[in-house]
Amino acid sequence: MSEKLQQARAYEKQVLPQIPGWQRPAFHTPSLVGWANDPNGFSLYGGEYHLFYQYHPYSTQWGPMHWGHYKTKDLVKWEPVPCALAPDQDYDCEGCFSGGAVEWQGKHYLLYTGVSKTEDGQVRQTQSVAVGDGLNYEKLPQNPVMTGEMLPAGSSLEDFRDPKVWQEGDRFYAVIGSRSDDTSGQLALFSSPDMERWEFVTILDRCRNEYGKMWECPDFFQLDGKTVALISPQEMQAQGLEFHNGNANVCLIGSYDPQTHAFTRESATAIDYGMDFYATQSLVSPDGRRILIAWMQNWENYMTPCGYKWSGMMTFPRELHVKDGRLCQTPVEEIARYYTGTVQAQGSAGEGFQELEGVSGRVFDMTVTLDPAACRNLEIRLGVEGRFYTSLQYLGQQGLFVTDRTYSGNPKDLLARRVMEMPEGQGPVELRVLMDKYSVEVFVNGGQRAMTSLVFGPLSGEGIQFAADGSFQVEFHPIQTDIHEGLSL
């Protein structure tokens, strides 16, 4: 074990007990200590789910990237594992960037981007492998196993990162983000018989400067008879209410020929419409579900409160489906094991805001159902305390849904409102709200739309209020708040 990795593990063990339990989310996965961004290596190994993440343990700001590590049996209660990778080799001395993982022949293989610089200061990104047992990982002596020179002529040697790996039959495949000769993103496909010897296969899709620039953190899989590619573009230009400026997220749905490796894109839509959602990764659970997780933070709008010893967390895991040509997402069913009760309540039209008996708190799973013909507008205020609240607005007549945290109580929040279109369709409207201290994830009509946002307001704000022009129904489940108390290494 290198000195840098020993240092990171010792620092984790020293600082972890200093973080009070109340400061951490109840059922989401935050950085163990310090900074976290992209989820990495989301995979199954040894009968457990493993989640790694981009990690700078020494501060709550981005720094030289390590890989943090958690594991779980049920996707809700996560157990910390010591830091898995540190930037301790010539080829990754500037950082161990994002990547994937796969179990093979009883071992856990991590495929990640190593960042280095040439003698004249030019950045180089290459792909390397580390092999381990779920706790300790050893980097291969022949690293890096993929370099930018293996890409088509004109491809960037600097922007070549974030491999997502999977196994098909007796071969491994990896999709990797890259830049083409027009300076915008492309998805490169590589193949290997043994996770060590890799060859370039094809370019699956190109941005052509239509959806941002560099395509980061790609994923590629089959689901419900369609082929899905998930990407996180940088430098996105807003397009109506579908895509926002800056670092965005896009779902490409189409078809794929496994013989020719040709991907035909049919549609491009947002994965999530909220203010804090980036860098997705997915896996297939033992019972066949496609499960997704993402980074719940925004590069352009840093809101971690002063004094916190961690920054950055992951979304709650979501089950994916493709329905009517769109990606649908719902929280994994395992969350129900941690409900502490059920409240059924009826709301009605009225002037001003109303509270419903038994419906309050800051850690819950709540579903609000309404008939759009009878209730055309509904506002839900969460985290209410005095003048502080976060607003969720269903604007039925306009066909819109809004998350607005302007008054949540965080003066750092300069990007406080996001709007999305409601899915079209007949029948009742269903708004499922998953709240956990610092976050609100909304799933509309069975997950046809999702909107994820951080909410760093006062933790004492537990009021929930409703204002509507018609009747609505509420099913409310408080969630256990001590799931992750007493974390230790």
C-alpha positions as CSV (number, residue, x, y, z in Angstrom):
1,M,0.0,0.0,0.0
2,S,1.4,3.4,-1.0
3,E,2.2,6.1,1.4
4,K,-0.5,8.4,-0.1
5,L,-3.2,5.7,0.4
6,Q,-2.1,5.1,3.9
7,Q,-2.2,8.8,4.6
8,A,-5.7,9.1,3.2
9,R,-7.0,6.1,5.3
10,A,-5.4,7.5,8.4
11,Y,-7.0,10.9,7.8
12,E,-10.4,9.3,7.3
13,K,-10.2,7.4,10.6
14,Q,-9.1,10.6,12.4
15,V,-11.8,13.0,11.1
16,L,-14.8,10.6,10.8
17,P,-15.6,10.6,14.6
18,Q,-15.5,14.4,14.5
19,I,-18.5,14.7,12.2
20,P,-21.7,14.7,14.3
21,G,-24.5,12.4,13.2
22,W,-27.1,15.3,12.9
23,Q,-24.9,16.9,10.3
24,R,-25.2,13.9,7.9
25,P,-28.3,13.0,5.7
26,A,-30.4,10.2,7.1
27,F,-30.6,7.9,4.1
28,H,-28.5,9.4,1.3
29,T,-24.7,8.7,0.9
30,P,-22.5,11.7,1.5
31,S,-18.7,11.9,1.4
32,L,-17.2,10.1,4.3
33,V,-15.0,13.1,5.1
34,G,-14.1,16.0,2.8
35,W,-15.3,16.4,-0.8
36,A,-17.2,14.0,-3.0
37,N,-18.4,14.3,-6.6
38,D,-19.1,11.7,-9.3
39,P,-20.2,8.2,-8.2
40,N,-17.7,5.6,-9.5
41,G,-17.5,1.8,-9.7
42,F,-21.2,1.3,-8.8
43,S,-21.2,-2.5,-8.9
44,L,-21.9,-5.9,-7.3
45,Y,-19.1,-7.7,-5.6
46,G,-19.2,-10.6,-3.1
47,G,-23.0,-10.4,-2.9
48,E,-22.9,-6.7,-1.9
49,Y,-23.4,-3.4,-3.7
50,H,-20.2,-1.3,-3.8
51,L,-20.2,2.4,-4.5
52,F,-17.0,4.4,-5.0
53,Y,-16.9,8.1,-5.6
54,Q,-14.6,11.0,-6.6
55,Y,-13.0,12.1,-3.3
56,H,-10.8,14.7,-1.8
57,P,-10.6,13.7,1.9
58,Y,-8.5,16.7,3.0
59,S,-11.0,19.5,2.4
60,T,-14.6,20.2,1.4
61,Q,-13.4,21.6,-1.9
62,W,-12.4,19.7,-5.1
63,G,-8.7,18.6,-5.0
64,P,-6.4,15.7,-6.1
65,M,-8.9,13.0,-6.7
66,H,-9.0,9.7,-4.7
67,W,-11.7,7.0,-4.7
68,G,-13.9,6.9,-1.6
69,H,-15.7,3.7,-0.9
70,Y,-19.0,2.5,0.6
71,K,-20.8,-0.9,0.5
72,T,-24.4,-2.0,1.3
73,K,-26.7,-5.0,1.2
74,D,-29.9,-3.1,0.6
75,L,-29.1,0.2,-1.2
76,V,-30.2,2.2,1.8
77,K,-27.9,1.5,4.8
78,W,-24.4,2.1,3.6
79,E,-21.2,0.9,5.4
80,P,-18.0,3.0,4.9
81,V,-14.9,1.2,3.6
82,P,-11.4,2.8,3.7
83,C,-10.3,4.9,0.7
84,A,-9.7,2.6,-2.3
85,L,-7.4,4.6,-4.6
86,A,-5.0,7.4,-4.2
87,P,-3.0,9.4,-6.9
88,D,0.3,7.6,-6.2
89,Q,1.6,6.6,-9.7
90,D,3.2,8.6,-12.5
91,Y,0.2,7.9,-14.7
92,D,-2.4,9.1,-12.2
93,C,-0.3,11.6,-10.1
94,E,-2.7,14.4,-10.9
95,G,-5.7,12.4,-9.9
96,C,-7.7,9.1,-10.0
97,F,-10.7,10.3,-12.0
98,S,-14.0,8.6,-12.6
99,G,-14.5,5.0,-13.8
100,G,-16.5,1.8,-13.4
101,A,-16.1,-1.7,-11.8
102,V,-16.9,-5.3,-12.5
103,E,-16.6,-8.6,-10.7
104,W,-14.7,-11.3,-12.5
105,Q,-13.2,-14.6,-11.4
106,G,-13.8,-13.8,-7.8
107,K,-12.0,-10.4,-8.0
108,H,-13.2,-6.8,-8.1
109,Y,-11.8,-4.9,-11.1
110,L,-11.7,-1.1,-11.1
111,L,-11.3,0.7,-14.4
112,Y,-10.5,4.4,-13.9
113,T,-9.0,7.5,-15.5
114,G,-5.5,8.4,-14.5
115,V,-4.5,12.0,-15.0
116,S,-0.9,13.1,-15.5
117,K,1.1,15.9,-17.2
118,T,3.8,15.8,-19.8
119,E,7.1,17.5,-19.2
120,D,5.8,20.6,-21.0
121,G,2.7,20.8,-18.8
122,Q,0.1,19.2,-21.1
123,V,-2.6,17.2,-19.4
124,R,-2.9,13.5,-20.4
125,Q,-5.8,11.3,-19.4
126,T,-5.5,7.5,-19.7
127,Q,-7.3,4.4,-18.4
128,S,-5.9,2.1,-15.8
129,V,-7.0,-1.0,-13.8
130,A,-6.8,-1.9,-10.1
131,V,-7.8,-5.3,-8.9
132,G,-8.9,-6.1,-5.3
133,D,-11.0,-8.0,-2.8
134,G,-13.5,-5.3,-1.8
135,L,-11.1,-3.7,0.6
136,N,-7.7,-3.4,-0.9
137,Y,-6.8,-2.8,-4.5
138,E,-3.6,-3.2,-6.4
139,K,-2.9,-1.3,-9.6
140,L,-1.7,-3.3,-12.6
141,P,2.0,-3.0,-13.4
142,Q,1.2,-2.6,-17.1
143,N,-1.0,0.5,-16.5
144,P,-2.2,2.5,-18.3
145,V,-4.2,-0.1,-20.4
146,M,-5.8,2.5,-22.7
147,T,-4.4,5.8,-24.1
148,G,-5.7,8.6,-26.2
149,E,-3.5,7.4,-29.1
150,M,-5.9,4.5,-29.5
151,L,-8.7,6.8,-30.5
152,P,-9.5,8.0,-34.1
153,A,-7.2,10.6,-35.5
154,G,-8.0,14.1,-34.2
155,S,-9.4,13.0,-30.9
156,S,-8.3,14.8,-27.7
157,L,-5.5,13.3,-25.7
158,E,-6.5,15.5,-22.7
159,D,-10.2,14.8,-22.6
160,F,-10.5,11.0,-22.5
161,R,-12.1,9.9,-19.3
162,D,-14.7,8.2,-17.2
163,P,-14.9,4.6,-18.5
164,K,-18.0,2.6,-17.7
165,V,-17.3,-1.2,-17.9
166,W,-19.5,-4.2,-18.3
167,Q,-19.3,-7.8,-19.4
168,E,-21.0,-9.4,-22.3
169,G,-20.4,-13.1,-22.7
170,D,-16.6,-13.7,-22.7
171,R,-15.7,-10.1,-23.4
172,F,-15.6,-6.8,-21.5
173,Y,-16.7,-3.5,-23.0
174,A,-16.1,0.0,-21.8
175,V,-17.7,3.2,-23.0
176,I,-15.5,6.3,-22.4
177,G,-16.1,10.0,-22.8
178,S,-13.8,11.8,-25.3
179,R,-13.6,14.9,-27.6
180,S,-13.6,14.6,-31.4
181,D,-11.8,16.8,-33.9
182,D,-14.6,19.3,-33.8
183,T,-13.9,19.8,-30.0
184,S,-17.3,18.4,-28.9
185,G,-18.1,15.1,-27.2
186,Q,-18.1,11.6,-28.5
187,L,-18.6,8.2,-27.0
188,A,-15.8,5.7,-27.6
189,L,-16.3,2.0,-27.2
190,F,-13.4,-0.3,-26.3
191,S,-13.3,-4.1,-25.8
192,S,-11.1,-6.6,-23.9
193,P,-10.9,-10.3,-23.3
194,D,-9.4,-10.0,-19.8
195,M,-9.6,-6.4,-18.5
196,E,-5.9,-5.9,-19.3
197,R,-5.6,-5.9,-23.1
198,W,-7.9,-3.4,-24.7
199,E,-8.7,-2.4,-28.2
200,F,-10.7,0.4,-29.8
201,V,-14.0,-0.7,-31.3
202,T,-16.0,2.3,-32.6
203,I,-17.4,5.7,-31.8
204,L,-21.0,5.0,-30.7
205,D,-22.3,8.6,-31.0
206,R,-21.0,12.1,-31.5
207,C,-22.2,15.4,-30.1
208,R,-21.5,17.5,-33.1
209,N,-21.7,20.6,-30.8
210,E,-25.5,20.0,-30.4
211,Y,-25.6,18.9,-26.8
212,G,-22.8,20.8,-24.9
213,K,-19.1,20.0,-25.4
214,M,-17.3,17.2,-23.6
215,W,-19.5,14.3,-22.7
216,E,-18.6,13.1,-19.2
217,C,-19.5,10.0,-17.2
218,P,-21.2,8.0,-20.0
219,D,-23.2,4.8,-19.4
220,F,-24.6,2.4,-22.0
221,F,-27.1,-0.4,-21.5
222,Q,-30.1,-2.3,-22.8
223,L,-33.4,-1.7,-21.1
224,D,-37.0,-2.7,-22.0
225,G,-36.1,-3.4,-25.6
226,K,-34.3,-0.2,-26.2
227,T,-30.6,0.9,-25.9
228,V,-29.9,3.8,-23.5
229,A,-26.9,6.0,-23.4
230,L,-26.6,8.4,-20.4
231,I,-24.2,11.4,-20.6
232,S,-23.3,14.5,-18.6
233,P,-22.3,17.2,-21.1
234,Q,-20.2,20.2,-20.1
235,E,-20.9,23.7,-21.5
236,M,-24.5,22.9,-22.4
237,Q,-26.6,25.6,-24.0
238,A,-30.2,25.8,-22.7
239,Q,-32.9,24.5,-24.9
240,G,-36.4,25.5,-23.8
241,L,-37.2,23.8,-20.5
242,E,-35.6,20.5,-21.6
243,F,-32.0,21.4,-21.1
244,H,-30.3,24.0,-18.9
245,N,-27.0,25.9,-19.2
246,G,-23.7,24.6,-17.8
247,N,-23.2,21.1,-16.7
248,A,-26.2,19.1,-17.7
249,N,-27.5,15.5,-18.1
250,V,-28.9,13.8,-21.2
251,C,-30.5,10.5,-22.0
252,L,-30.1,9.2,-25.5
253,I,-32.5,6.4,-26.4
254,G,-32.1,4.3,-29.6
255,S,-31.2,1.0,-31.0
256,Y,-27.9,-0.9,-31.1
257,D,-26.5,-3.7,-33.3
258,P,-24.2,-5.9,-31.2
259,Q,-22.6,-7.3,-34.4
260,T,-21.6,-4.0,-36.0
261,H,-21.6,-2.0,-32.7
262,A,-23.7,0.7,-34.4
263,F,-25.9,2.8,-32.2
264,T,-28.8,4.7,-33.8
265,R,-30.0,7.6,-31.7
266,E,-33.8,8.1,-31.7
267,S,-34.3,10.7,-29.0
268,A,-32.5,13.0,-26.6
269,T,-34.1,14.2,-23.3
270,A,-33.1,15.3,-19.9
271,I,-32.6,12.6,-17.3
272,D,-33.4,14.9,-14.3
273,Y,-34.7,18.5,-14.4
274,G,-33.5,19.6,-11.0
275,M,-30.7,21.9,-9.9
276,D,-28.4,19.2,-8.5
277,F,-28.0,16.1,-10.7
278,Y,-24.9,15.0,-12.6
279,A,-22.7,12.1,-13.4
280,T,-24.9,9.0,-13.5
281,Q,-23.9,5.4,-13.0
282,S,-26.0,2.3,-13.1
283,L,-25.9,-1.4,-12.4
284,V,-28.1,-4.5,-12.7
285,S,-29.3,-5.8,-9.3
286,P,-29.4,-9.6,-8.6
287,D,-33.1,-9.6,-9.3
288,G,-32.7,-7.9,-12.7
289,R,-33.5,-4.3,-11.9
290,R,-31.5,-1.5,-13.6
291,I,-30.5,0.8,-10.7
292,L,-29.2,4.3,-11.2
293,I,-27.3,6.7,-8.8
294,A,-25.9,10.2,-9.5
295,W,-24.0,13.0,-7.9
296,M,-26.4,15.4,-6.1
297,Q,-24.7,18.7,-6.4
298,N,-24.0,21.5,-9.0
299,W,-20.6,22.6,-10.1
300,E,-21.8,26.2,-10.6
301,N,-23.6,26.6,-7.2
302,Y,-21.6,25.5,-4.2
303,M,-23.9,25.5,-1.1
304,T,-22.2,23.4,1.6
305,P,-22.6,25.3,4.9
306,C,-19.6,26.7,6.6
307,G,-18.1,24.4,9.3
308,Y,-19.3,21.1,7.7
309,K,-16.5,18.5,7.3
310,W,-18.1,16.9,4.3
311,S,-19.4,18.2,1.0
312,G,-21.3,16.3,-1.8
313,M,-23.6,13.3,-1.7
314,M,-25.4,10.9,-4.0
315,T,-29.0,10.7,-5.1
316,F,-31.1,8.0,-3.6
317,P,-30.8,4.9,-5.9
318,R,-33.5,4.7,-8.6
319,E,-35.0,1.9,-10.6
320,L,-35.1,2.6,-14.3
321,H,-37.5,1.7,-17.1
322,V,-38.2,2.9,-20.6
323,K,-41.9,3.7,-21.2
324,D,-43.3,5.3,-24.3
325,G,-39.8,6.2,-25.4
326,R,-38.7,8.0,-22.3
327,L,-36.6,7.1,-19.3
328,C,-38.7,6.6,-16.1
329,Q,-37.2,6.6,-12.6
330,T,-38.6,5.6,-9.2
331,P,-36.9,5.3,-5.8
332,V,-35.8,1.7,-5.1
333,E,-38.4,-0.2,-3.2
334,E,-36.0,-1.0,-0.3
335,I,-36.7,2.4,1.2
336,A,-40.1,1.1,2.5
337,R,-38.2,-1.1,5.0
338,Y,-37.2,2.1,6.8
339,Y,-40.6,3.7,7.1
340,T,-41.6,4.4,10.7
341,G,-45.3,4.9,9.9
342,T,-48.1,5.8,7.4
343,V,-50.4,8.7,7.4
344,Q,-53.3,9.1,5.0
345,A,-54.7,12.7,4.8
346,Q,-57.1,14.6,2.7
347,G,-56.5,18.2,1.5
348,S,-59.0,20.6,0.2
349,A,-59.3,24.0,-1.6
350,G,-59.0,27.0,0.6
351,E,-57.5,30.4,1.0
352,G,-53.9,30.4,2.3
353,F,-51.8,27.5,3.4
354,Q,-53.0,24.5,5.4
355,E,-51.3,21.9,7.5
356,L,-52.5,18.3,7.6
357,E,-52.5,16.3,10.8
358,G,-49.5,13.9,11.1
359,V,-47.8,15.4,8.0
360,S,-44.6,17.1,9.1
361,G,-40.9,16.4,9.3
362,R,-37.8,16.6,7.2
363,V,-37.0,13.0,6.5
364,F,-39.9,11.3,4.6
365,D,-41.5,9.8,1.5
366,M,-44.7,11.5,0.5
367,T,-47.1,11.0,-2.4
368,V,-49.6,13.6,-3.3
369,T,-52.4,12.6,-5.7
370,L,-54.9,14.9,-7.4
371,D,-57.5,15.0,-10.2
372,P,-56.2,17.7,-12.6
373,A,-59.8,18.6,-13.6
374,A,-60.7,19.4,-10.0
375,C,-57.3,20.7,-8.7
376,R,-55.5,22.9,-11.2
377,N,-52.9,24.4,-9.0
378,L,-51.1,23.1,-5.9
379,E,-48.2,24.5,-3.9
380,I,-46.3,22.4,-1.3
381,R,-44.0,24.2,1.1
382,L,-41.3,22.0,2.8
383,G,-38.9,22.8,5.6
384,V,-41.2,25.5,6.9
385,E,-40.0,27.5,9.9
386,G,-40.8,31.2,10.2
387,R,-39.9,32.9,6.9
388,F,-38.0,29.9,5.5
389,Y,-39.4,27.2,3.2
390,T,-38.9,25.4,-0.1
391,S,-41.7,25.6,-2.6
392,L,-42.9,22.8,-5.0
393,Q,-45.5,24.1,-7.4
394,Y,-47.8,22.2,-9.7
395,L,-49.2,24.6,-12.2
396,G,-51.8,22.5,-14.0
397,Q,-53.2,25.1,-16.3
398,Q,-49.7,25.9,-17.6
399,G,-48.5,22.3,-17.6
400,L,-45.5,23.1,-15.5
401,F,-43.8,22.0,-12.3
402,V,-41.5,24.3,-10.3
403,T,-38.9,23.8,-7.5
404,D,-38.1,27.1,-5.8
405,R,-35.7,27.2,-2.8
406,T,-35.3,31.0,-2.9
407,Y,-36.5,31.2,0.7
408,S,-35.1,28.0,2.0
409,G,-32.7,29.9,4.3
410,N,-29.3,29.5,2.5
411,P,-27.8,32.9,1.5
412,K,-25.3,31.1,-0.7
413,D,-28.0,29.9,-3.1
414,L,-27.7,32.0,-6.3
415,L,-29.4,29.4,-8.5
416,A,-32.7,28.9,-6.7
417,R,-35.4,28.0,-9.2
418,R,-36.0,25.4,-11.9
419,V,-39.0,24.7,-14.1
420,M,-40.0,21.6,-16.0
421,E,-42.9,20.6,-18.2
422,M,-45.4,18.1,-16.8
423,P,-45.7,14.8,-18.7
424,E,-48.7,14.7,-21.0
425,G,-51.5,12.2,-20.3
426,Q,-54.9,11.6,-18.9
427,G,-55.8,10.6,-15.4
428,P,-54.6,11.6,-11.9
429,V,-51.4,13.6,-11.3
430,E,-49.0,11.9,-8.8
431,L,-46.3,13.8,-7.1
432,R,-43.9,11.7,-5.1
433,V,-41.5,13.7,-2.8
434,L,-38.5,12.1,-1.2
435,M,-36.9,14.5,1.4
436,D,-33.9,13.9,3.5
437,K,-32.6,16.9,5.5
438,Y,-30.7,18.6,2.7
439,S,-32.4,17.3,-0.4
440,V,-35.7,17.1,-2.3
441,E,-36.2,14.5,-5.1
442,V,-39.5,14.7,-6.9
443,F,-40.9,12.0,-9.1
444,V,-44.0,12.9,-11.3
445,N,-46.5,10.4,-12.5
446,G,-44.6,7.2,-11.7
447,G,-41.2,8.7,-12.5
448,Q,-42.0,10.0,-16.0
449,R,-40.2,13.2,-14.8
450,A,-37.7,13.7,-12.0
451,M,-36.4,16.8,-10.3
452,T,-33.6,16.7,-7.8
453,S,-32.4,19.6,-5.7
454,L,-30.3,20.3,-2.6
455,V,-32.0,22.2,0.2
456,F,-29.6,23.6,2.8
457,G,-32.1,25.3,5.1
458,P,-32.3,25.2,8.9
459,L,-32.7,21.6,10.0
460,S,-35.3,22.7,12.6
461,G,-37.6,23.6,9.8
462,E,-40.0,20.6,9.7
463,G,-43.3,22.2,8.7
464,I,-45.2,21.0,5.6
465,Q,-47.9,23.3,4.2
466,F,-50.3,23.0,1.2
467,A,-52.3,25.5,-0.8
468,A,-54.6,24.3,-3.6
469,D,-57.6,25.3,-5.6
470,G,-59.1,21.8,-5.3
471,S,-59.0,18.6,-3.3
472,F,-55.9,16.3,-3.1
473,Q,-54.8,13.2,-1.2
474,V,-51.6,12.6,0.7
475,E,-49.9,9.4,1.7
476,F,-47.0,10.2,4.1
477,H,-44.3,7.9,5.4
478,P,-41.7,9.2,7.9
479,I,-38.4,7.6,7.4
480,Q,-36.0,6.4,10.1
481,T,-33.5,9.2,10.9
482,D,-30.7,7.2,12.5
483,I,-29.9,4.8,9.6
484,H,-26.3,6.0,9.4
485,E,-25.6,7.0,12.9
486,G,-22.3,5.8,14.4
487,L,-20.4,5.4,11.2
488,S,-16.9,3.9,11.8
489,L,-14.0,2.4,9.9
